[in-house]
Structures are given as C-alpha cells and as structure tokens.
Amino acid sequence: MHTEFTSEDLAQLPALQPPTWGNLIPRFEYFIKSEHCKPIKIAENGEVVAIGTSILHGDTAWLACIITHPEHRKKGLGNAMTLSLISELDRAKYPTIYLDATEFGFPVYLKIGFELEELYLHFRREKPLLEHVISKQILPSEEKWKAGIFEVDKIVSGEERSGVLSDFLANAFVYVENAQVLGYYIPDWGDNPIMAVTNQAGLELMKLRNQTNDEARLPESNIAAIQFLKENGFTQFQTSRRMFLGTKRIWKADKIFNRISGQLG
Ligand SMILES: CC(C)(COP(=O)(O)OP(=O)(O)OC[C@H]1O[C@@H](n2cnc3c(N)ncnc32)[C@H](O)[C@@H]1OP(=O)(O)O)[C@@H](O)C(=O)NCCC(=O)NCCS
C-alpha cells in the first residue's frame, strides 16, 4: 500500500502542509537524500494522501512528519501510515521507536501501542529581550570538539545519533570547561537545540540562544531551564507529547535545554 517518497512527490507537499509547521519541502528533500531516513507515501489515483518518515540512529528510530491530506483524514490513513513506517523497521535492530505527538496524532499513536513518556512545553517570548553577558566558555565548534558533542548528545539522549548530527554541526557552538565539551547549541537546525550535561552549561547556552530566538521547546522535567524562560519573559502556549513504542530507555529529559525538533525530541 505504501511506496517510497521520491523527489517527484515534492511538488505535492504544499497540499499536505500543516499551516503552523515549517516548510515541508526542505525537510523531505533532506529525508530523501539522507541515508539515515526512509520517507514513504500512500497515494490514491496518483494523489499523495499521506506521508511520513523514519529517522534511524544507532539502535533507535524516530517517526516524523506523519501527515494525512486534510481532505482524507479520519479514514484510517494516519493509522496505516504509522503502521507502514513501523513495518519497514527491523525491530531487532531498533527495539525502541520514538515520536513527538501533536494533539491530532496522540490518539492515533496511543491506539497503536505507543506510551506517553514526557511532556514537551512550548514557550514564546512576550516581553522585551533581556541582554545577557555571553560566557567566554562558549566557543564556535571546530573539528576537535566533534567527539565531545557526540558524547554530550549520547549522555543526554541515551541514543547514538552521531550519523544525523554530523550533517548539522557546521555552525554549532560548544560550552567547554577544562578542554571538555559540556554542552552544545546548534543555531541553524530545527528548533535550535541545546543539550548539556550540566545546568550551568545549558543555562549559559540558553543566554546565547535567547538573543535570537523568541520561541523555546523543552521537556517539562527541565525545571532550571523553564525557570530561566519565565524569568526572561517567556509564556507557555502549547504542549506536545513524547511517546515510545517497545523497550523503555534511559535518557535525561532534564538536560535538554531545547529540543532538536518534533522529528527528534
Ligand atoms: C494526525 C493525523 C496524521 C491523523 O491522520 P488521520 O488519517 O486522520 O488518522 P486516522 O484516520 O487513522 O485516525 C484519526 C481518527 O479517525 C478515526 N477513524 C479512522 N478510520 C475512520 C473511519 N473509517 N471513519 C471514521 N473515523 C475513522 C480514528 O479512530 C481516529 O479517531 P480518534 O482521533 O478519535 O482516535 C492527521 O490529523 C494530520 O495530518 N494532522 C496534522 C499533522 C499532525 O499533527 N501530524 C501528527 C504529527 S505527530
């Protein structure tokens, strides 16, 4: 029923574009070309009616951009797309499957057996920017910090994501103490993520991110980061729900100072 999503299908994406999401075209261009992603579609009479992708890490997979054409909803296509994505995965290699569910998606995934793991809170700045002094321990990333970034990411996410991460490190920043990377911030990827192994590293990177970002999305367990946002004039406007299927894994929700995106938590 499902087939591979190819570059010929890109022209149909505007009809599926959710209004509040970022542009789907560059996202699917990346999914098509990345060896770590498997985008698929369901088509009816040549019309793409549902899309989605899996994103593969070392031994975990994420499902992302699951969308049914607005005129074809509530016919079981969201369910079929999610099951198709799961069926394409080798469950022995990927015993845990993650996703970050919207209000629309949550009931669909719950029925399939996904379990709620963590709430992500979405904030928007509603007061003027407070200027911060930027820590001298924050440096533009270089090749020599790459292994440190992967290590921080592994500790925080509990996943081996270096394959996908490698594609987005060109403009990253690191927080370094005693020649060791304690946190990273990527200003030009997704929701502009910050992962850090200490609160100090995470909060200092948040001060830098805060200079150019009016929105923030992070797990509700990160009390220190949420307090920082509130002190800096941010108000919560939305939530999303991180869910998992299969083996529960250890990861550090309180050390995500901003999620990567709805595609990767
Ligand atoms: C989330 C989304 C993909 C679901 O797609 P969908 O094709 O409507 O999903 P389904 O049809 O499988 O299920 C939706 C509902 O329709 C019901 N349904 C399924 N087949 C049906 C049928 N033949 N007749 C009536 N209802 C039906 C399902 O039981 C489900 O009901 P519930 O929400 O009360 O549990 C879609 O709403 C969407 O694209 N939303 C915008 C993007 C988005 O938020 N994506 C999720 C990202 S996490």
The ligand as an SDF file (V2000), in Angstrom:
LIG
                    3D

 48 50  0  0  0  0  0  0  0  0999 V2000
   -2.5150   13.0960   12.8880 C   0  0  0  0  0  0  0  0  0  0  0  0
   -3.0450   12.7610   11.5190 C   0  0  0  0  0  0  0  0  0  0  0  0
   -1.8790   12.2660   10.6840 C   0  0  0  0  0  0  0  0  0  0  0  0
   -4.0710   11.6390   11.6670 C   0  0  0  0  0  0  0  0  0  0  0  0
   -4.4430   11.2580   10.3610 O   0  0  0  0  0  0  0  0  0  0  0  0
   -5.8290   10.5340   10.0180 P   0  0  0  0  0  0  0  0  0  0  0  0
   -5.6490    9.9690    8.6510 O   0  0  0  0  0  0  0  0  0  0  0  0
   -6.9650   11.4170   10.2550 O   0  0  0  0  0  0  0  0  0  0  0  0
   -5.7880    9.3440   11.1090 O   0  0  0  0  0  0  0  0  0  0  0  0
   -6.8030    8.1410   11.2610 P   0  0  0  0  0  0  0  0  0  0  0  0
   -7.9070    8.2540   10.2710 O   0  0  0  0  0  0  0  0  0  0  0  0
   -6.0110    6.8810   11.2730 O   0  0  0  0  0  0  0  0  0  0  0  0
   -7.3300    8.3540   12.7270 O   0  0  0  0  0  0  0  0  0  0  0  0
   -7.9260    9.5830   13.0890 C   0  0  0  0  0  0  0  0  0  0  0  0
   -9.2680    9.3530   13.7340 C   0  0  0  0  0  0  0  0  0  0  0  0
  -10.1870    8.9100   12.7500 O   0  0  0  0  0  0  0  0  0  0  0  0
  -10.8300    7.7350   13.2190 C   0  0  0  0  0  0  0  0  0  0  0  0
  -11.1400    6.9180   12.0560 N   0  0  0  0  0  0  0  0  0  0  0  0
  -10.3310    6.0560   11.4150 C   0  0  0  0  0  0  0  0  0  0  0  0
  -10.9880    5.4720   10.3830 N   0  0  0  0  0  0  0  0  0  0  0  0
  -12.2140    6.0170   10.3720 C   0  0  0  0  0  0  0  0  0  0  0  0
  -13.3370    5.8510    9.5420 C   0  0  0  0  0  0  0  0  0  0  0  0
  -13.3230    4.9950    8.5130 N   0  0  0  0  0  0  0  0  0  0  0  0
  -14.4310    6.5990    9.8060 N   0  0  0  0  0  0  0  0  0  0  0  0
  -14.4510    7.4550   10.8330 C   0  0  0  0  0  0  0  0  0  0  0  0
  -13.4170    7.6710   11.6630 N   0  0  0  0  0  0  0  0  0  0  0  0
  -12.3120    6.9570   11.4280 C   0  0  0  0  0  0  0  0  0  0  0  0
   -9.8120    7.0970   14.1080 C   0  0  0  0  0  0  0  0  0  0  0  0
  -10.4020    6.1870   15.0110 O   0  0  0  0  0  0  0  0  0  0  0  0
   -9.2700    8.2970   14.8070 C   0  0  0  0  0  0  0  0  0  0  0  0
  -10.1880    8.7330   15.7900 O   0  0  0  0  0  0  0  0  0  0  0  0
   -9.7240    9.3820   17.1610 P   0  0  0  0  0  0  0  0  0  0  0  0
   -8.8790   10.5650   16.8040 O   0  0  0  0  0  0  0  0  0  0  0  0
  -10.9810    9.7450   17.8280 O   0  0  0  0  0  0  0  0  0  0  0  0
   -8.9560    8.3050   17.8310 O   0  0  0  0  0  0  0  0  0  0  0  0
   -3.7390   13.9820   10.8420 C   0  0  0  0  0  0  0  0  0  0  0  0
   -4.7080   14.5140   11.7150 O   0  0  0  0  0  0  0  0  0  0  0  0
   -2.8080   15.0970   10.4350 C   0  0  0  0  0  0  0  0  0  0  0  0
   -2.1840   15.0500    9.3780 O   0  0  0  0  0  0  0  0  0  0  0  0
   -2.6950   16.1550   11.2830 N   0  0  0  0  0  0  0  0  0  0  0  0
   -1.8420   17.3040   11.0170 C   0  0  0  0  0  0  0  0  0  0  0  0
   -0.3840   16.9280   11.1690 C   0  0  0  0  0  0  0  0  0  0  0  0
   -0.0920   16.2800   12.5060 C   0  0  0  0  0  0  0  0  0  0  0  0
   -0.4280   16.7970   13.5640 O   0  0  0  0  0  0  0  0  0  0  0  0
    0.5610   15.1010   12.4320 N   0  0  0  0  0  0  0  0  0  0  0  0
    0.9360   14.3260   13.5850 C   0  0  0  0  0  0  0  0  0  0  0  0
    2.3470   14.6100   13.9140 C   0  0  0  0  0  0  0  0  0  0  0  0
    2.7980   13.8060   15.4310 S   0  0  0  0  0  0  0  0  0  0  0  0
  1  2  1  0
  2  3  1  0
  2  4  1  0
  2 36  1  0
  4  5  1  0
  5  6  1  0
  6  7  2  0
  6  8  1  0
  6  9  1  0
  9 10  1  0
 10 11  2  0
 10 12  1  0
 10 13  1  0
 13 14  1  0
 14 15  1  0
 15 16  1  0
 15 30  1  0
 16 17  1  0
 17 18  1  0
 17 28  1  0
 18 19  1  0
 18 27  1  0
 19 20  2  0
 20 21  1  0
 21 22  1  0
 21 27  2  0
 22 23  1  0
 22 24  2  0
 24 25  1  0
 25 26  2  0
 26 27  1  0
 28 29  1  0
 28 30  1  0
 30 31  1  0
 31 32  1  0
 32 33  2  0
 32 34  1  0
 32 35  1  0
 36 37  1  0
 36 38  1  0
 38 39  2  0
 38 40  1  0
 40 41  1  0
 41 42  1  0
 42 43  1  0
 43 44  2  0
 43 45  1  0
 45 46  1  0
 46 47  1  0
 47 48  1  0
M  END
$$$$
